[in-house]
């Protein structure tokens, strides 16, 4: 009876040790290296040299007149600003359909030593409001209302 009770305690203690070891690994091991933080251009600038070659999500507005898109090379360049600090962004791949000048975007990548931000992912910020088109209303008109009159 006492031997069986000790075996159960030993099993519970071994289970707790395994669970704690798993959480410790996640907390101090692999999880920390895979986190990508969201920063604004000013916050990235304040990091100085520590901000170079560190993966981040950079959020801001696309500066009007700064977009250069070469569809045949899938080369997109624009300036991203938070109103105080700006970065030139180079992104590869086709931009989302809603991408345009003056819209809020989040790019994921890293700042290079030459001061240019290389993005491998581009996300457009937009409203989460959705409503179905009313009877007789065209979805294209609703889309223009959502993203603005400059949208195609």
C-alpha angles and dihedrals in degrees: 000000000000091000091053091049091052090049091055091049091049090051092050092047092048090050092051091049091052092048092048091048090052093050091046091053091050093046100046105017129043100358097063094055093052099051116111114196127211113236137169121234090257092051091048090050091051090057090067114187091353088067094059116101091000115127111241141154107243117201131192146101126301107245111239113249094020102094118111117177124182104187095187091056096033087232116150122181129177143143120258120202141174091198095265105049131027135196131194107237127204115194130178124210132042115310119238115270092250093053113120142134116295096022126121115253140175118212125191119210138077141287114251127218090254090061096253119126113226112206127195094179131040125190126183119222114224142157118284091217115121131177129167116246113266120242108292094010116124117231090224090062091050090051091053089051089053099048102025138258094290093066114107 
